[in-house]
Amino acid sequence: MPRRRPDPSAVVESVMGNLLRVLNAREGCCETRPDYGVPDFNSFIGLYPDALPAISRTVREQIEMFEPRLTDVDVSFVPNPDQPLALNFHIEAQLSSDGERRKVSFETVFADDGRAMVRR
């Protein structure tokens, strides 16, 4: 019996759900994986905008470690003139699924309360 290929949109939804979990996990939340989770980016506010490269790097590293379906991950800050202190990032990567690779992109916004939102 031939194996069914996963629906590409279902795979992307699954990746987005995992990114949401990873980016909303706080550093130190998992005893067995102390490297799982992001720091509270509100603590970086005094270093803004100089902290943006470190925040982008942290987001990229978390994606690379905890979402294995994504490779060649690039995270870039996207300023929002209407919300100059908002942390908006554009994520581009290669999605590997069922032996195929394709380019995907997501937008991630960290709200004032530190929660991440992920959308296409």
Contacts in CASP RR format, 6 or more apart in sequence:
PFRMAT RR
TARGET T0000
AUTHOR 0000-0000-0000
METHOD contacts of the structure
MODEL  1
MPRRRPDPSAVVESVMGNLLRVLNAREGCCETRPDYGVPDFNSFIGLYPD
ALPAISRTVREQIEMFEPRLTDVDVSFVPNPDQPLALNFHIEAQLSSDGE
RRKVSFETVFADDGRAMVRR
5 98 0 8 1.000
6 97 0 8 1.000
6 98 0 8 1.000
8 97 0 8 1.000
8 102 0 8 1.000
11 69 0 8 1.000
11 95 0 8 1.000
11 97 0 8 1.000
12 95 0 8 1.000
12 104 0 8 1.000
12 120 0 8 1.000
15 67 0 8 1.000
15 69 0 8 1.000
15 70 0 8 1.000
15 95 0 8 1.000
15 104 0 8 1.000
16 106 0 8 1.000
16 118 0 8 1.000
16 119 0 8 1.000
16 120 0 8 1.000
17 118 0 8 1.000
18 66 0 8 1.000
18 67 0 8 1.000
19 63 0 8 1.000
19 67 0 8 1.000
19 91 0 8 1.000
19 106 0 8 1.000
19 108 0 8 1.000
19 116 0 8 1.000
19 118 0 8 1.000
20 116 0 8 1.000
20 117 0 8 1.000
20 118 0 8 1.000
22 36 0 8 1.000
22 37 0 8 1.000
22 62 0 8 1.000
22 63 0 8 1.000
22 66 0 8 1.000
22 67 0 8 1.000
23 37 0 8 1.000
23 38 0 8 1.000
23 59 0 8 1.000
23 62 0 8 1.000
23 108 0 8 1.000
23 110 0 8 1.000
23 116 0 8 1.000
23 118 0 8 1.000
24 115 0 8 1.000
24 116 0 8 1.000
25 36 0 8 1.000
25 37 0 8 1.000
25 38 0 8 1.000
26 37 0 8 1.000
26 38 0 8 1.000
26 39 0 8 1.000
26 40 0 8 1.000
27 36 0 8 1.000
27 37 0 8 1.000
27 38 0 8 1.000
27 39 0 8 1.000
27 40 0 8 1.000
28 34 0 8 1.000
28 36 0 8 1.000
28 37 0 8 1.000
29 36 0 8 1.000
29 37 0 8 1.000
30 36 0 8 1.000
30 37 0 8 1.000
35 65 0 8 1.000
36 62 0 8 1.000
36 65 0 8 1.000
36 66 0 8 1.000
37 62 0 8 1.000
38 58 0 8 1.000
38 59 0 8 1.000
38 62 0 8 1.000
38 116 0 8 1.000
39 58 0 8 1.000
40 114 0 8 1.000
41 55 0 8 1.000
41 87 0 8 1.000
41 110 0 8 1.000
41 114 0 8 1.000
42 112 0 8 1.000
42 114 0 8 1.000
44 51 0 8 1.000
44 54 0 8 1.000
44 55 0 8 1.000
45 85 0 8 1.000
48 85 0 8 1.000
52 77 0 8 1.000
55 77 0 8 1.000
55 87 0 8 1.000
56 75 0 8 1.000
56 76 0 8 1.000
56 77 0 8 1.000
56 89 0 8 1.000
57 75 0 8 1.000
59 75 0 8 1.000
59 89 0 8 1.000
59 91 0 8 1.000
59 108 0 8 1.000
60 73 0 8 1.000
60 74 0 8 1.000
60 75 0 8 1.000
63 70 0 8 1.000
63 73 0 8 1.000
63 75 0 8 1.000
63 91 0 8 1.000
63 93 0 8 1.000
64 70 0 8 1.000
64 71 0 8 1.000
64 73 0 8 1.000
69 95 0 8 1.000
69 96 0 8 1.000
69 97 0 8 1.000
70 93 0 8 1.000
70 94 0 8 1.000
70 95 0 8 1.000
70 96 0 8 1.000
70 104 0 8 1.000
71 93 0 8 1.000
71 94 0 8 1.000
71 96 0 8 1.000
71 101 0 8 1.000
72 93 0 8 1.000
72 94 0 8 1.000
73 91 0 8 1.000
73 92 0 8 1.000
73 93 0 8 1.000
74 91 0 8 1.000
74 92 0 8 1.000
74 93 0 8 1.000
75 89 0 8 1.000
75 90 0 8 1.000
75 91 0 8 1.000
76 89 0 8 1.000
76 90 0 8 1.000
77 87 0 8 1.000
77 88 0 8 1.000
77 89 0 8 1.000
78 88 0 8 1.000
78 89 0 8 1.000
78 90 0 8 1.000
78 107 0 8 1.000
79 88 0 8 1.000
80 86 0 8 1.000
80 88 0 8 1.000
86 109 0 8 1.000
86 110 0 8 1.000
87 109 0 8 1.000
87 110 0 8 1.000
88 107 0 8 1.000
88 108 0 8 1.000
88 109 0 8 1.000
89 107 0 8 1.000
89 108 0 8 1.000
89 109 0 8 1.000
90 105 0 8 1.000
90 106 0 8 1.000
90 107 0 8 1.000
91 105 0 8 1.000
91 106 0 8 1.000
91 107 0 8 1.000
91 108 0 8 1.000
92 103 0 8 1.000
92 104 0 8 1.000
92 105 0 8 1.000
93 103 0 8 1.000
93 104 0 8 1.000
93 105 0 8 1.000
94 101 0 8 1.000
94 102 0 8 1.000
94 103 0 8 1.000
94 104 0 8 1.000
95 101 0 8 1.000
95 102 0 8 1.000
95 103 0 8 1.000
95 104 0 8 1.000
104 120 0 8 1.000
105 120 0 8 1.000
106 118 0 8 1.000
106 119 0 8 1.000
106 120 0 8 1.000
107 118 0 8 1.000
107 119 0 8 1.000
107 120 0 8 1.000
108 116 0 8 1.000
108 117 0 8 1.000
108 118 0 8 1.000
109 116 0 8 1.000
109 117 0 8 1.000
110 116 0 8 1.000
110 117 0 8 1.000
111 117 0 8 1.000
END
